[in-house]
Amino acid sequence: MSSLCVHEFISLDGVIDAPTWTFDYGFDDRMGARLAALTDRCRGILLGRTTFEMFEPAWSTRTVQDDPGAPFFNDTTKYVVSGTLTDPTWRNSQVIGSYDAGRIRTLKEEVDGDIYVSGSGTLVRALLADGLVDELHLCVYPLTRGSGPRLFEEGAAARQMSLSVAESYDNGVLYLCYQPQV
């Protein structure tokens, strides 16, 4: 069975909106290596519709010369959770319908390798609530946003997680990997 691996760029106060605010910090080579190690073991990408629609124009025309992550995003099968998207144009994309925890469990059984999730705040909050996230990979940026969508909303169920990896980078970003305690 696949592990569902969520990756988020997150502010100190928990905001996970479109991470244009990360640009001022650059992209540390060690952080890139850590994320490449994560994506290397993933054989599927699970995205919500909004993130899919943001990623498609950003990634679909990139090559490995533009960004070493381009082959992963373009060649890996993308599973899109959406009740409205019907005909995705980005290659290797499949719409799996509206959010259904049972369908995600089936997908975890079907994919031969782990499944990567990025952004997709609404989807990730549902996956967390349904106990479907196996690893939570956070790149924590040294700033607060004050407002914006948060990884954990007010009133979300309390849960305990185990820290499996912690690294700090020269740009001030912390990488933290958590696994939910069962």
C-alpha positions as CSV (number, residue, x, y, z in Angstrom):
1,M,0.0,0.0,0.0
2,S,1.2,3.5,-0.9
3,S,2.0,6.1,1.7
4,L,0.3,9.4,1.2
5,C,3.0,12.1,1.6
6,V,1.9,15.7,2.0
7,H,4.3,18.5,1.3
8,E,3.6,22.1,2.3
9,F,5.4,25.4,2.3
10,I,4.1,26.9,5.6
11,S,4.6,30.1,7.6
12,L,5.3,30.1,11.3
13,D,1.7,30.8,12.0
14,G,0.5,27.9,9.9
15,V,-0.6,29.7,6.6
16,I,-0.3,27.5,3.5
17,D,-1.7,29.8,0.8
18,A,-0.1,30.2,-2.7
19,P,3.6,30.4,-1.5
20,T,4.8,33.5,-3.4
21,W,6.0,34.7,-0.1
22,T,8.7,32.0,-0.1
23,F,10.5,33.6,-3.1
24,D,12.5,36.1,-0.9
25,Y,14.2,33.1,0.8
26,G,15.5,31.4,-2.3
27,F,15.6,27.7,-2.6
28,D,18.4,26.1,-0.6
29,D,20.2,23.2,-2.4
30,R,19.8,20.9,0.6
31,M,16.1,21.6,0.7
32,G,15.9,20.8,-3.0
33,A,17.7,17.5,-2.4
34,R,15.3,16.6,0.4
35,L,12.3,17.3,-1.7
36,A,13.8,15.3,-4.7
37,A,14.3,12.3,-2.3
38,L,10.6,12.5,-1.5
39,T,9.4,12.8,-5.0
40,D,11.8,10.1,-6.2
41,R,9.8,7.5,-4.3
42,C,6.4,8.8,-5.4
43,R,4.6,7.2,-8.3
44,G,1.4,9.4,-8.2
45,I,0.5,13.0,-7.4
46,L,-2.8,13.8,-5.7
47,L,-4.0,17.4,-6.1
48,G,-7.1,19.4,-5.5
49,R,-8.6,21.2,-8.5
50,T,-7.3,24.7,-7.5
51,T,-3.8,23.5,-7.0
52,F,-3.9,21.5,-10.2
53,E,-5.1,24.6,-12.1
54,M,-2.2,26.6,-10.6
55,F,0.4,23.8,-11.2
56,E,-0.6,23.1,-14.8
57,P,0.6,26.4,-16.4
58,A,3.6,26.5,-14.1
59,W,4.9,23.0,-14.8
60,S,3.4,21.7,-18.0
61,T,5.9,23.5,-20.3
62,R,9.0,23.2,-18.1
63,T,11.8,20.9,-19.0
64,V,14.5,19.3,-16.9
65,Q,16.8,22.1,-18.1
66,D,14.3,24.7,-16.6
67,D,13.8,22.8,-13.3
68,P,15.0,19.4,-12.2
69,G,11.5,18.7,-10.8
70,A,9.8,19.1,-14.2
71,P,10.0,15.4,-15.2
72,F,8.3,14.4,-11.9
73,F,5.4,16.8,-12.3
74,N,4.9,16.2,-16.0
75,D,5.5,12.5,-16.3
76,T,3.9,11.2,-13.1
77,T,0.2,10.4,-13.1
78,K,-1.7,13.2,-11.5
79,Y,-5.0,12.3,-9.8
80,V,-7.2,15.3,-9.4
81,V,-9.9,15.5,-6.8
82,S,-12.7,17.6,-8.3
83,G,-16.4,17.4,-8.9
84,T,-16.2,20.2,-11.6
85,L,-13.1,19.5,-13.7
86,T,-13.9,17.2,-16.5
87,D,-11.3,17.3,-19.2
88,P,-7.8,18.1,-17.9
89,T,-5.3,19.0,-20.6
90,W,-2.1,18.4,-18.7
91,R,-0.7,15.0,-19.8
92,N,-0.9,12.1,-17.4
93,S,-3.9,13.6,-15.5
94,Q,-7.0,11.8,-14.3
95,V,-10.0,13.3,-12.5
96,I,-11.1,11.0,-9.8
97,G,-14.3,12.9,-8.8
98,S,-15.3,14.8,-5.7
99,Y,-13.5,14.0,-2.4
100,D,-14.3,10.5,-1.2
101,A,-12.1,9.0,1.6
102,G,-12.9,5.5,0.3
103,R,-11.7,6.4,-3.2
104,I,-8.4,7.7,-1.7
105,R,-8.0,4.5,0.2
106,T,-8.4,2.5,-3.0
107,L,-6.0,4.8,-4.8
108,K,-3.4,4.1,-2.1
109,E,-3.8,0.4,-2.8
110,E,-3.6,0.8,-6.6
111,V,-0.6,3.0,-7.0
112,D,2.7,1.1,-6.9
113,G,4.8,3.6,-4.9
114,D,4.0,6.5,-2.7
115,I,1.7,9.4,-3.5
116,Y,2.8,13.0,-3.3
117,V,0.4,15.8,-2.3
118,S,1.3,19.5,-2.5
119,G,-0.7,22.6,-1.7
120,S,-4.3,21.5,-2.0
121,G,-5.3,22.9,1.4
122,T,-8.9,21.8,1.4
123,L,-8.0,18.4,0.2
124,V,-5.2,18.0,2.8
125,R,-7.4,19.1,5.6
126,A,-9.9,16.4,4.6
127,L,-7.2,13.8,4.2
128,L,-5.9,14.6,7.7
129,A,-9.4,14.5,9.2
130,D,-9.9,11.0,7.7
131,G,-6.6,9.7,8.9
132,L,-5.2,9.2,5.3
133,V,-2.0,11.1,5.6
134,D,1.0,8.9,6.3
135,E,3.8,11.6,6.2
136,L,3.6,15.4,6.6
137,H,6.6,17.1,5.1
138,L,6.7,20.8,6.1
139,C,9.1,23.5,4.9
140,V,8.5,26.1,7.6
141,Y,9.5,29.7,6.6
142,P,10.7,32.2,9.2
143,L,7.8,34.7,8.9
144,T,4.2,35.1,9.9
145,R,1.4,35.9,7.5
146,G,-1.2,37.0,9.9
147,S,-4.1,35.7,7.8
148,G,-4.8,33.2,5.2
149,P,-5.7,29.5,4.9
150,R,-4.1,27.4,7.6
151,L,-3.0,23.8,7.5
152,F,-5.1,23.1,10.6
153,E,-8.3,25.0,10.9
154,E,-9.8,26.2,14.1
155,G,-11.7,23.3,15.7
156,A,-9.8,20.6,13.9
157,A,-9.5,17.4,15.9
158,A,-6.4,17.2,18.1
159,R,-3.9,14.6,17.0
160,Q,-0.4,13.6,18.0
161,M,2.4,13.2,15.5
162,S,6.0,11.9,15.7
163,L,8.9,13.9,14.3
164,S,11.0,11.7,12.1
165,V,13.3,14.3,10.4
166,A,14.3,17.8,11.2
167,E,16.8,19.9,9.2
168,S,17.5,23.6,9.1
169,Y,18.8,25.4,6.0
170,D,21.0,28.5,5.5
171,N,18.0,30.4,4.2
172,G,16.2,30.1,7.6
173,V,13.8,27.4,6.5
174,L,13.2,24.4,8.7
175,Y,12.2,21.1,7.1
176,L,10.2,18.9,9.4
177,C,8.7,15.5,8.6
178,Y,6.0,14.1,10.9
179,Q,4.1,10.9,10.9
180,P,0.7,10.7,12.6
181,Q,0.6,8.5,15.7
182,V,-2.0,5.8,15.3
